[in-house]
Amino acid sequence: MLSWPDELTTELRHDLFGWCELWSVPTLADEVTVAVSRRLTSSLGRANYRHQRVTLQHTLLHPMAAALLREVLCHELAHLAAYRLHGTKIRPHGREWKALLIAAQYPPNVTYAAESLPACFAVHKRFRRPPARRSSWARLTQWIAGIPCAVR
Ligand SMILES: [Zn+2]
């Protein structure tokens, strides 16, 4: 049974099931836990294979971040799908993972590849500690500016 946070739309939930069908891992949709975290600040999303969990940074809930939220969810979910399909010895952002992103019509060109799960969409060090008293949107745009990958 999919664990789905209230903050996320049912459309996005539908997308998740669609991607799992597309990637031939339909059971993943039922088993994955999706969470939104306020404590996750070092990356926009994380995938944890052992716990079959995807964690999304709460700033992605901003209405202006809807497209990015969808892409980050797809990115993280694809990590779990790639391991399910090919085993855990593959590279996190290797060809198996890229093929899934392409199938979902997203560019797979993450150049700042995380060396290991769970951290991905890792940000440049100088953006690690956002200034206090910034709005979540200001912080998010700053983080995005600091991510040297395709996500904009
Ligand atoms: Zn990743």
Backbone and ligand atoms as CSV (ligand in chain L), in Angstrom:
chain,resi,resn,atom,element,x,y,z
A,1,MET,N,N,0.843,-1.197,0.000
A,1,MET,CA,C,0.000,0.000,0.000
A,1,MET,C,C,0.879,1.248,0.000
A,2,LEU,N,N,0.702,2.052,-0.986
A,2,LEU,CA,C,1.500,3.273,-1.126
A,2,LEU,C,C,1.244,4.219,0.040
A,3,SER,N,N,2.336,4.682,0.644
A,3,SER,CA,C,2.214,5.704,1.679
A,3,SER,C,C,2.423,7.064,1.022
A,4,TRP,N,N,1.396,7.874,1.040
A,4,TRP,CA,C,1.376,9.109,0.256
A,4,TRP,C,C,1.011,10.288,1.152
A,5,PRO,N,N,1.866,11.321,1.198
A,5,PRO,CA,C,1.570,12.449,2.088
A,5,PRO,C,C,0.411,13.304,1.588
A,6,ASP,N,N,-0.329,13.860,2.520
A,6,ASP,CA,C,-1.498,14.676,2.184
A,6,ASP,C,C,-1.132,15.910,1.357
A,7,GLU,N,N,0.090,16.395,1.552
A,7,GLU,CA,C,0.479,17.642,0.870
A,7,GLU,C,C,0.597,17.486,-0.637
A,8,LEU,N,N,0.760,16.263,-1.091
A,8,LEU,CA,C,0.967,16.048,-2.527
A,8,LEU,C,C,-0.346,15.706,-3.224
A,9,THR,N,N,-0.466,16.159,-4.466
A,9,THR,CA,C,-1.726,16.002,-5.197
A,9,THR,C,C,-1.965,14.562,-5.649
A,10,THR,N,N,-3.219,14.289,-5.942
A,10,THR,CA,C,-3.557,12.967,-6.465
A,10,THR,C,C,-3.059,12.808,-7.908
A,11,GLU,N,N,-2.910,13.946,-8.615
A,11,GLU,CA,C,-2.346,13.868,-9.976
A,11,GLU,C,C,-0.926,13.302,-9.923
A,12,LEU,N,N,-0.188,13.783,-8.959
A,12,LEU,CA,C,1.196,13.336,-8.814
A,12,LEU,C,C,1.228,11.847,-8.430
A,13,ARG,N,N,0.291,11.467,-7.606
A,13,ARG,CA,C,0.176,10.068,-7.207
A,13,ARG,C,C,-0.104,9.208,-8.445
A,14,HIS,N,N,-0.957,9.746,-9.310
A,14,HIS,CA,C,-1.277,9.070,-10.559
A,14,HIS,C,C,-0.032,8.936,-11.434
A,15,ASP,N,N,0.756,10.000,-11.476
A,15,ASP,CA,C,2.007,9.971,-12.241
A,15,ASP,C,C,2.923,8.865,-11.717
A,16,LEU,N,N,2.993,8.753,-10.393
A,16,LEU,CA,C,3.849,7.730,-9.785
A,16,LEU,C,C,3.437,6.325,-10.243
A,17,PHE,N,N,2.154,6.069,-10.213
A,17,PHE,CA,C,1.686,4.754,-10.671
A,17,PHE,C,C,1.995,4.561,-12.158
A,18,GLY,N,N,1.852,5.637,-12.928
A,18,GLY,CA,C,2.133,5.574,-14.359
A,18,GLY,C,C,3.596,5.241,-14.641
A,19,TRP,N,N,4.483,5.880,-13.896
A,19,TRP,CA,C,5.922,5.610,-14.101
A,19,TRP,C,C,6.253,4.165,-13.731
A,20,CYS,N,N,5.673,3.684,-12.661
A,20,CYS,CA,C,5.957,2.305,-12.243
A,20,CYS,C,C,5.461,1.301,-13.282
A,21,GLU,N,N,4.324,1.609,-13.896
A,21,GLU,CA,C,3.819,0.760,-14.987
A,21,GLU,C,C,4.783,0.811,-16.163
A,22,LEU,N,N,5.143,2.035,-16.526
A,22,LEU,CA,C,6.036,2.270,-17.667
A,22,LEU,C,C,7.349,1.518,-17.497
A,23,TRP,N,N,7.858,1.494,-16.274
A,23,TRP,CA,C,9.161,0.882,-15.994
A,23,TRP,C,C,9.052,-0.607,-15.662
A,24,SER,N,N,7.857,-1.151,-15.773
A,24,SER,CA,C,7.643,-2.577,-15.482
A,24,SER,C,C,8.004,-2.962,-14.054
A,25,VAL,N,N,7.720,-2.049,-13.131
A,25,VAL,CA,C,7.875,-2.363,-11.702
A,25,VAL,C,C,6.573,-1.978,-10.976
A,26,PRO,N,N,5.440,-2.540,-11.427
A,26,PRO,CA,C,4.149,-2.094,-10.885
A,26,PRO,C,C,4.029,-2.252,-9.368
A,27,THR,N,N,4.705,-3.236,-8.799
A,27,THR,CA,C,4.575,-3.433,-7.354
A,27,THR,C,C,5.275,-2.335,-6.556
A,28,LEU,N,N,6.223,-1.664,-7.199
A,28,LEU,CA,C,6.912,-0.569,-6.507
A,28,LEU,C,C,5.920,0.508,-6.066
A,29,ALA,N,N,4.939,0.774,-6.908
A,29,ALA,CA,C,3.953,1.816,-6.586
A,29,ALA,C,C,3.199,1.499,-5.298
A,30,ASP,N,N,3.017,0.232,-5.040
A,30,ASP,CA,C,2.288,-0.158,-3.830
A,30,ASP,C,C,3.191,-0.186,-2.604
A,31,GLU,N,N,4.471,-0.315,-2.832
A,31,GLU,CA,C,5.384,-0.531,-1.708
A,31,GLU,C,C,6.172,0.697,-1.281
A,32,VAL,N,N,6.236,1.694,-2.157
A,32,VAL,CA,C,7.068,2.853,-1.861
A,32,VAL,C,C,6.393,3.768,-0.829
A,33,THR,N,N,7.219,4.358,-0.001
A,33,THR,CA,C,6.764,5.398,0.918
A,33,THR,C,C,7.286,6.731,0.413
A,34,VAL,N,N,6.391,7.673,0.194
A,34,VAL,CA,C,6.794,9.010,-0.222
A,34,VAL,C,C,6.585,9.942,0.965
A,35,ALA,N,N,7.606,10.713,1.271
A,35,ALA,CA,C,7.530,11.617,2.413
A,35,ALA,C,C,8.017,13.004,2.014
A,36,VAL,N,N,7.474,14.011,2.686
A,36,VAL,CA,C,7.945,15.381,2.519
A,36,VAL,C,C,8.637,15.777,3.810
A,37,SER,N,N,9.860,16.292,3.671
A,37,SER,CA,C,10.648,16.584,4.874
A,37,SER,C,C,11.013,18.062,4.973
A,38,ARG,N,N,10.883,18.590,6.175
A,38,ARG,CA,C,11.360,19.949,6.458
A,38,ARG,C,C,12.816,19.936,6.874
A,39,ARG,N,N,13.293,18.779,7.284
A,39,ARG,CA,C,14.680,18.684,7.744
A,39,ARG,C,C,15.655,18.434,6.610
A,40,LEU,N,N,15.133,17.948,5.508
A,40,LEU,CA,C,16.002,17.695,4.355
A,40,LEU,C,C,16.352,19.030,3.704
A,41,THR,N,N,17.597,19.460,3.860
A,41,THR,CA,C,18.000,20.749,3.301
A,41,THR,C,C,19.200,20.627,2.374
A,42,SER,N,N,19.885,19.512,2.428
A,42,SER,CA,C,21.109,19.390,1.635
A,42,SER,C,C,20.837,18.923,0.211
A,43,SER,N,N,19.611,18.482,-0.050
A,43,SER,CA,C,19.262,18.050,-1.395
A,43,SER,C,C,17.761,18.185,-1.575
A,44,LEU,N,N,17.320,18.217,-2.814
A,44,LEU,CA,C,15.887,18.357,-3.084
A,44,LEU,C,C,15.139,17.059,-2.860
A,45,GLY,N,N,15.848,15.960,-3.020
A,45,GLY,CA,C,15.186,14.676,-2.840
A,45,GLY,C,C,16.183,13.595,-2.473
A,46,ARG,N,N,15.660,12.536,-1.926
A,46,ARG,CA,C,16.477,11.385,-1.581
A,46,ARG,C,C,15.721,10.117,-1.881
A,47,ALA,N,N,16.480,9.086,-2.196
A,47,ALA,CA,C,15.883,7.766,-2.369
A,47,ALA,C,C,16.596,6.802,-1.445
A,48,ASN,N,N,15.839,6.051,-0.705
A,48,ASN,CA,C,16.408,5.058,0.202
A,48,ASN,C,C,15.889,3.691,-0.220
A,49,TYR,N,N,16.816,2.894,-0.770
A,49,TYR,CA,C,16.387,1.614,-1.333
A,49,TYR,C,C,16.000,0.611,-0.249
A,50,ARG,N,N,16.769,0.612,0.808
A,50,ARG,CA,C,16.506,-0.373,1.870
A,50,ARG,C,C,15.094,-0.199,2.438
A,51,HIS,N,N,14.697,1.050,2.586
A,51,HIS,CA,C,13.363,1.312,3.136
A,51,HIS,C,C,12.330,1.611,2.062
A,52,GLN,N,N,12.742,1.526,0.800
A,52,GLN,CA,C,11.831,1.807,-0.316
A,52,GLN,C,C,11.112,3.139,-0.089
A,53,ARG,N,N,11.919,4.150,0.163
A,53,ARG,CA,C,11.344,5.443,0.515
A,53,ARG,C,C,11.939,6.564,-0.325
A,54,VAL,N,N,11.072,7.456,-0.730
A,54,VAL,CA,C,11.486,8.680,-1.417
A,54,VAL,C,C,11.139,9.847,-0.507
A,55,THR,N,N,12.128,10.705,-0.268
A,55,THR,CA,C,11.899,11.885,0.561
A,55,THR,C,C,12.096,13.127,-0.301
A,56,LEU,N,N,11.152,14.038,-0.198
A,56,LEU,CA,C,11.196,15.270,-0.982
A,56,LEU,C,C,11.322,16.463,-0.053
A,57,GLN,N,N,12.137,17.410,-0.457
A,57,GLN,CA,C,12.303,18.606,0.353
A,57,GLN,C,C,11.012,19.429,0.349
A,58,HIS,N,N,10.624,19.954,1.505
A,58,HIS,CA,C,9.321,20.608,1.615
A,58,HIS,C,C,9.201,21.873,0.769
A,59,THR,N,N,10.330,22.505,0.442
A,59,THR,CA,C,10.244,23.714,-0.378
A,59,THR,C,C,9.676,23.411,-1.765
A,60,LEU,N,N,9.729,22.152,-2.171
A,60,LEU,CA,C,9.168,21.768,-3.467
A,60,LEU,C,C,7.646,21.866,-3.484
A,61,LEU,N,N,7.050,22.052,-2.311
A,61,LEU,CA,C,5.590,22.190,-2.248
A,61,LEU,C,C,5.137,23.569,-2.719
A,62,HIS,N,N,6.072,24.484,-2.877
A,62,HIS,CA,C,5.697,25.810,-3.362
A,62,HIS,C,C,5.023,25.687,-4.727
A,63,PRO,N,N,3.895,26.400,-4.932
A,63,PRO,CA,C,3.164,26.268,-6.196
A,63,PRO,C,C,4.043,26.489,-7.438
A,64,MET,N,N,5.015,27.362,-7.320
A,64,MET,CA,C,5.871,27.627,-8.478
A,64,MET,C,C,6.856,26.497,-8.742
A,65,ALA,N,N,6.949,25.588,-7.826
A,65,ALA,CA,C,7.907,24.482,-7.975
A,65,ALA,C,C,7.239,23.196,-8.450
A,66,ALA,N,N,5.978,23.296,-8.888
A,66,ALA,CA,C,5.219,22.079,-9.219
A,66,ALA,C,C,5.940,21.196,-10.249
A,67,ALA,N,N,6.483,21.831,-11.285
A,67,ALA,CA,C,7.150,21.043,-12.328
A,67,ALA,C,C,8.413,20.380,-11.786
A,68,LEU,N,N,9.132,21.125,-10.964
A,68,LEU,CA,C,10.355,20.575,-10.374
A,68,LEU,C,C,10.027,19.451,-9.394
A,69,LEU,N,N,8.976,19.644,-8.620
A,69,LEU,CA,C,8.533,18.605,-7.687
A,69,LEU,C,C,8.290,17.288,-8.430
A,70,ARG,N,N,7.589,17.395,-9.558
A,70,ARG,CA,C,7.287,16.202,-10.357
A,70,ARG,C,C,8.580,15.549,-10.855
A,71,GLU,N,N,9.505,16.382,-11.300
A,71,GLU,CA,C,10.756,15.841,-11.827
A,71,GLU,C,C,11.597,15.191,-10.729
A,72,VAL,N,N,11.628,15.818,-9.567
A,72,VAL,CA,C,12.405,15.243,-8.465
A,72,VAL,C,C,11.791,13.911,-8.027
A,73,LEU,N,N,10.467,13.868,-7.976
A,73,LEU,CA,C,9.804,12.604,-7.619
A,73,LEU,C,C,10.163,11.511,-8.625
A,74,CYS,N,N,10.119,11.857,-9.895
A,74,CYS,CA,C,10.459,10.891,-10.946
A,74,CYS,C,C,11.920,10.459,-10.813
A,75,HIS,N,N,12.799,11.427,-10.592
A,75,HIS,CA,C,14.226,11.164,-10.437
A,75,HIS,C,C,14.482,10.158,-9.305
A,76,GLU,N,N,13.866,10.424,-8.158
A,76,GLU,CA,C,14.101,9.571,-6.994
A,76,GLU,C,C,13.453,8.196,-7.155
A,77,LEU,N,N,12.249,8.198,-7.668
A,77,LEU,CA,C,11.547,6.935,-7.881
A,77,LEU,C,C,12.323,6.053,-8.858
A,78,ALA,N,N,12.922,6.690,-9.855
A,78,ALA,CA,C,13.702,5.945,-10.854
A,78,ALA,C,C,14.899,5.246,-10.213
A,79,HIS,N,N,15.454,5.821,-9.140
A,79,HIS,CA,C,16.541,5.137,-8.432
A,79,HIS,C,C,16.034,3.803,-7.878
A,80,LEU,N,N,14.881,3.839,-7.240
A,80,LEU,CA,C,14.333,2.609,-6.654
A,80,LEU,C,C,13.995,1.595,-7.747
A,81,ALA,N,N,13.449,2.095,-8.845
A,81,ALA,CA,C,13.069,1.205,-9.953
A,81,ALA,C,C,14.319,0.576,-10.585
A,82,ALA,N,N,15.365,1.385,-10.768
A,82,ALA,CA,C,16.594,0.885,-11.410
A,82,ALA,C,C,17.228,-0.223,-10.565
A,83,TYR,N,N,17.246,-0.037,-9.247
A,83,TYR,CA,C,17.808,-1.068,-8.363
A,83,TYR,C,C,16.947,-2.320,-8.389
A,84,ARG,N,N,15.648,-2.127,-8.449
A,84,ARG,CA,C,14.742,-3.263,-8.486
A,84,ARG,C,C,14.947,-4.090,-9.756
A,85,LEU,N,N,15.182,-3.375,-10.850
A,85,LEU,CA,C,15.320,-4.043,-12.143
A,85,LEU,C,C,16.711,-4.628,-12.362
A,86,HIS,N,N,17.723,-3.973,-11.822
A,86,HIS,CA,C,19.101,-4.330,-12.192
A,86,HIS,C,C,19.993,-4.677,-11.006
A,87,GLY,N,N,19.459,-4.618,-9.797
A,87,GLY,CA,C,20.293,-4.899,-8.638
A,87,GLY,C,C,20.966,-3.635,-8.143
A,88,THR,N,N,21.549,-3.719,-6.966
A,88,THR,CA,C,22.059,-2.512,-6.308
A,88,THR,C,C,23.519,-2.211,-6.633
A,89,LYS,N,N,24.109,-2.980,-7.560
A,89,LYS,CA,C,25.513,-2.712,-7.876
A,89,LYS,C,C,25.680,-1.709,-9.008
A,90,ILE,N,N,24.598,-1.306,-9.597
A,90,ILE,CA,C,24.682,-0.323,-10.684
A,90,ILE,C,C,25.021,1.053,-10.121
A,91,ARG,N,N,25.526,1.903,-11.010
A,91,ARG,CA,C,25.827,3.266,-10.581
A,91,ARG,C,C,24.522,4.025,-10.378
A,92,PRO,N,N,24.481,4.900,-9.350
A,92,PRO,CA,C,23.213,5.600,-9.051
A,92,PRO,C,C,22.631,6.363,-10.245
A,93,HIS,N,N,23.498,7.043,-10.988
A,93,HIS,CA,C,23.010,7.794,-12.143
A,93,HIS,C,C,23.581,7.212,-13.442
A,94,GLY,N,N,23.702,5.895,-13.444
A,94,GLY,CA,C,24.247,5.201,-14.616
A,94,GLY,C,C,23.197,4.998,-15.699
A,95,ARG,N,N,23.557,4.187,-16.705
A,95,ARG,CA,C,22.693,4.072,-17.884
A,95,ARG,C,C,21.330,3.464,-17.576
A,96,GLU,N,N,21.297,2.583,-16.577
A,96,GLU,CA,C,20.006,1.959,-16.242
A,96,GLU,C,C,19.025,3.004,-15.737
A,97,TRP,N,N,19.539,3.869,-14.852
A,97,TRP,CA,C,18.713,4.939,-14.297
A,97,TRP,C,C,18.338,5.944,-15.399
A,98,LYS,N,N,19.317,6.283,-16.231
A,98,LYS,CA,C,19.072,7.245,-17.317
A,98,LYS,C,C,17.972,6.758,-18.255
A,99,ALA,N,N,17.994,5.472,-18.555
A,99,ALA,CA,C,16.992,4.918,-19.471
A,99,ALA,C,C,15.578,5.100,-18.912
A,100,LEU,N,N,15.453,4.996,-17.612
A,100,LEU,CA,C,14.137,5.171,-16.992
A,100,LEU,C,C,13.679,6.624,-17.082
A,101,LEU,N,N,14.608,7.537,-16.863
A,101,LEU,CA,C,14.265,8.964,-16.973
A,101,LEU,C,C,13.860,9.314,-18.392
A,102,ILE,N,N,14.597,8.783,-19.353
A,102,ILE,CA,C,14.278,9.054,-20.761
A,102,ILE,C,C,12.899,8.495,-21.092
A,103,ALA,N,N,12.617,7.294,-20.605
A,103,ALA,CA,C,11.297,6.686,-20.849
A,103,ALA,C,C,10.181,7.554,-20.277
A,104,ALA,N,N,10.486,8.238,-19.175
A,104,ALA,CA,C,9.501,9.117,-18.544
A,104,ALA,C,C,9.550,10.530,-19.131
A,105,GLN,N,N,10.334,10.686,-20.199
A,105,GLN,CA,C,10.448,11.948,-20.926
A,105,GLN,C,C,11.083,13.068,-20.101
A,106,TYR,N,N,12.050,12.672,-19.312
A,106,TYR,CA,C,12.862,13.668,-18.622
A,106,TYR,C,C,14.306,13.532,-19.083
A,107,PRO,N,N,15.014,14.673,-19.191
A,107,PRO,CA,C,16.439,14.567,-19.523
A,107,PRO,C,C,17.185,13.931,-18.354
A,108,PRO,N,N,18.041,12.953,-18.631
A,108,PRO,CA,C,18.733,12.247,-17.548
A,108,PRO,C,C,20.099,12.848,-17.251
A,109,ASN,N,N,20.319,14.049,-17.716
A,109,ASN,CA,C,21.680,14.583,-17.653
A,109,ASN,C,C,21.973,15.250,-16.321
A,110,VAL,N,N,21.993,14.447,-15.289
A,110,VAL,CA,C,22.463,14.921,-13.991
A,110,VAL,C,C,23.981,14.836,-14.014
A,111,THR,N,N,24.609,15.976,-13.991
A,111,THR,CA,C,26.062,15.958,-14.089
A,111,THR,C,C,26.698,15.891,-12.711
A,112,TYR,N,N,25.953,16.324,-11.716
A,112,TYR,CA,C,26.478,16.271,-10.360
A,112,TYR,C,C,26.000,14.968,-9.734
A,113,ALA,N,N,26.548,13.870,-10.228
A,113,ALA,CA,C,26.091,12.571,-9.774
A,113,ALA,C,C,26.516,12.315,-8.335
A,114,ALA,N,N,25.556,11.938,-7.542
A,114,ALA,CA,C,25.888,11.569,-6.168
A,114,ALA,C,C,26.720,10.298,-6.198
A,115,GLU,N,N,27.717,10.222,-5.370
A,115,GLU,CA,C,28.578,9.045,-5.356
A,115,GLU,C,C,27.829,7.836,-4.825
A,116,SER,N,N,26.886,8.098,-3.977
A,116,SER,CA,C,26.133,6.971,-3.441
A,116,SER,C,C,24.775,7.459,-2.971
A,117,LEU,N,N,23.841,6.597,-2.971
A,117,LEU,CA,C,22.558,6.939,-2.373
A,117,LEU,C,C,22.761,7.080,-0.872
A,118,PRO,N,N,21.932,7.800,-0.166
A,118,PRO,CA,C,20.706,8.368,-0.645
A,118,PRO,C,C,20.789,9.802,-1.144
A,119,ALA,N,N,21.873,10.510,-0.990
A,119,ALA,CA,C,21.868,11.911,-1.375
A,119,ALA,C,C,21.980,12.069,-2.880
A,120,CYS,N,N,21.038,12.758,-3.444
A,120,CYS,CA,C,21.191,13.121,-4.835
A,120,CYS,C,C,20.573,14.499,-5.030
A,121,PHE,N,N,20.674,15.038,-6.203
A,121,PHE,CA,C,20.381,16.441,-6.399
A,121,PHE,C,C,21.173,17.240,-5.360
A,122,ALA,N,N,22.352,16.751,-5.100
A,122,ALA,CA,C,23.178,17.408,-4.091
A,122,ALA,C,C,23.501,18.830,-4.524
A,123,VAL,N,N,23.607,19.691,-3.581
A,123,VAL,CA,C,23.830,21.096,-3.895
A,123,VAL,C,C,25.291,21.468,-3.653
A,124,HIS,N,N,25.660,22.543,-4.278
A,124,HIS,CA,C,27.006,23.063,-4.098
A,124,HIS,C,C,27.211,23.432,-2.634
A,125,LYS,N,N,28.392,23.212,-2.154
A,125,LYS,CA,C,28.644,23.401,-0.732
A,125,LYS,C,C,28.226,24.776,-0.212
A,126,ARG,N,N,28.494,25.796,-1.003
A,126,ARG,CA,C,28.201,27.131,-0.482
A,126,ARG,C,C,26.711,27.397,-0.356
A,127,PHE,N,N,25.885,26.507,-0.893
A,127,PHE,CA,C,24.451,26.669,-0.729
A,127,PHE,C,C,23.908,25.770,0.380
A,128,ARG,N,N,24.808,25.071,1.011
A,128,ARG,CA,C,24.366,24.104,2.014
A,128,ARG,C,C,23.591,24.756,3.155
A,129,ARG,N,N,24.075,25.927,3.575
A,129,ARG,CA,C,23.414,26.590,4.694
A,129,ARG,C,C,22.779,27.881,4.208
A,130,PRO,N,N,21.507,27.795,3.863
A,130,PRO,CA,C,20.850,28.998,3.361
A,130,PRO,C,C,20.724,30.039,4.461
A,131,PRO,N,N,20.764,31.309,4.082
A,131,PRO,CA,C,20.647,32.360,5.090
A,131,PRO,C,C,19.308,32.252,5.818
A,132,ALA,N,N,19.321,32.633,7.067
A,132,ALA,CA,C,18.088,32.597,7.852
A,132,ALA,C,C,17.124,33.678,7.360
A,133,ARG,N,N,15.882,33.542,7.744
A,133,ARG,CA,C,14.837,34.523,7.469
A,133,ARG,C,C,14.553,34.715,5.978
A,134,ARG,N,N,14.873,33.727,5.200
A,134,ARG,CA,C,14.483,33.775,3.797
A,134,ARG,C,C,13.194,32.991,3.643
A,135,SER,N,N,12.389,33.386,2.680
A,135,SER,CA,C,11.189,32.602,2.421
A,135,SER,C,C,11.616,31.254,1.844
A,136,SER,N,N,10.750,30.280,1.957
A,136,SER,CA,C,11.112,28.968,1.445
A,136,SER,C,C,11.347,29.039,-0.067
A,137,TRP,N,N,10.584,29.909,-0.744
A,137,TRP,CA,C,10.775,30.008,-2.194
A,137,TRP,C,C,12.132,30.611,-2.528
A,138,ALA,N,N,12.527,31.640,-1.773
A,138,ALA,CA,C,13.837,32.249,-2.002
A,138,ALA,C,C,14.940,31.230,-1.779
A,139,ARG,N,N,14.776,30.428,-0.750
A,139,ARG,CA,C,15.775,29.405,-0.468
A,139,ARG,C,C,15.813,28.365,-1.584
A,140,LEU,N,N,14.612,27.993,-2.035
A,140,LEU,CA,C,14.544,26.972,-3.078
A,140,LEU,C,C,15.229,27.450,-4.350
A,141,THR,N,N,14.934,28.697,-4.761
A,141,THR,CA,C,15.545,29.189,-5.994
A,141,THR,C,C,17.055,29.274,-5.834
A,142,GLN,N,N,17.485,29.584,-4.632
A,142,GLN,CA,C,18.918,29.628,-4.400
A,142,GLN,C,C,19.530,28.234,-4.509
A,143,TRP,N,N,18.839,27.270,-3.955
A,143,TRP,CA,C,19.320,25.901,-4.058
A,143,TRP,C,C,19.391,25.458,-5.512
A,144,ILE,N,N,18.321,25.786,-6.236
A,144,ILE,CA,C,18.284,25.349,-7.633
A,144,ILE,C,C,19.454,25.977,-8.384
A,145,ALA,N,N,19.704,27.252,-8.105
A,145,ALA,CA,C,20.824,27.929,-8.763
A,145,ALA,C,C,22.129,27.226,-8.444
A,146,GLY,N,N,22.186,26.559,-7.312
A,146,GLY,CA,C,23.414,25.915,-6.907
A,146,GLY,C,C,23.551,24.487,-7.400
A,147,ILE,N,N,22.555,23.999,-8.099
A,147,ILE,CA,C,22.612,22.620,-8.556
A,147,ILE,C,C,23.134,22.579,-9.986
A,148,PRO,N,N,24.330,22.089,-10.176
A,148,PRO,CA,C,24.894,22.091,-11.518
A,148,PRO,C,C,24.403,20.894,-12.333
A,149,CYS,N,N,23.108,20.713,-12.397
A,149,CYS,CA,C,22.570,19.638,-13.229
A,149,CYS,C,C,21.410,20.200,-14.024
A,150,ALA,N,N,20.676,19.346,-14.669
A,150,ALA,CA,C,19.675,19.810,-15.634
A,150,ALA,C,C,18.440,20.417,-14.986
A,151,VAL,N,N,18.293,20.243,-13.724
A,151,VAL,CA,C,17.077,20.704,-13.078
A,151,VAL,C,C,17.081,22.201,-12.916
A,152,ARG,N,N,16.088,22.839,-13.454
A,152,ARG,CA,C,15.956,24.286,-13.346
A,152,ARG,C,C,14.558,24.619,-12.841
L,1,ZN,ZN,ZN,19.729,10.890,-8.019
